[in-house]
Amino acid sequence: MKGELIIIKLGGSVITFKDRPFTPNVLAIKRLAREITESKASPLIIVHGGGSFGHTLAAEYGIAGGLKGGEQMLGFSKTHNAMVRLNMLVVEALLDEGLPAVSFSPSSFIITRRGRIQSLYMDALEQALKSGFIPVLYGDAVLDYAQGSAILSGDQIAARLAVEFDARRVIFGVDVDGLYTSDPKVVQNARLITEITVEDLKGITASVGGARASDVTGGMMGKILEIIDLVSRGIEVLIINALRENNIYRALRGESVVGTRIIGGKV
């Protein structure tokens, strides 16, 4: 399994409409399930973000800052339940394509400390992969040793699992073509960075790529921070636009696709 695993992180802005609370992008979810199936990629782990399902409630109740009262406990439960609903849609789309997808709830086997993964119980995931299943995880509200609760991003989950399983490649599917010199949703002449070294990546500021203040998990900057460790360990990282048809298929097949490739050495 080591050295073969591919991990896909599907952004919440891809599988939901982030400006419409609790609204899934059903057509995108079904298309992505079909592309994953047709790619025949294996072994595979899928992680997805929360989009308009998770971020809305997490921000409303301030879950990321920890548990401070009964209202936040209720918000924690509501946020987790919303993510379970979204995860069910993703898993059902994969099942409809004939894939043996199995949902894994991060809050049931991961505990953080100040928002960073501290305890991670891998046995069930490892056995699922050995048996040929496709685990499907998601950004979640989780328990935290220091502050009671935290919002654990799908990006952090994908990155940590890539390290634990010595993954061959991590593909981040987002709603833009990759990393840009500035936010392409705001700056008209923003330039796509097709290839970048990990050293240059360390110098990138929060203005890169399309981070949004409403994204409680850090947006594009959150991805960048997680990616640095992966590339330093020799894991291939690719950021692509998962809203473009067949991009995920091509990336899983190892074919050429528009996006940003992050490498360890000099370009």
PyMOL commands that set and color helices and strands:
alter all, ss='L'
color gray80, all
select helices_A, chain A and resi 12-15+26-39+51-61+63-65+70-96+106-108+123-130+154-164+198-202+219-232+247-253
alter helices_A, ss='H'
color red, helices_A
select strands_A, chain A and resi 6-10+44-48+101-103+110-113+116-120+134-138+140-144+148-152+169-174+195-197+236-241+259-263
alter strands_A, ss='S'
color yellow, strands_A
deselect
rebuild
show_as cartoon
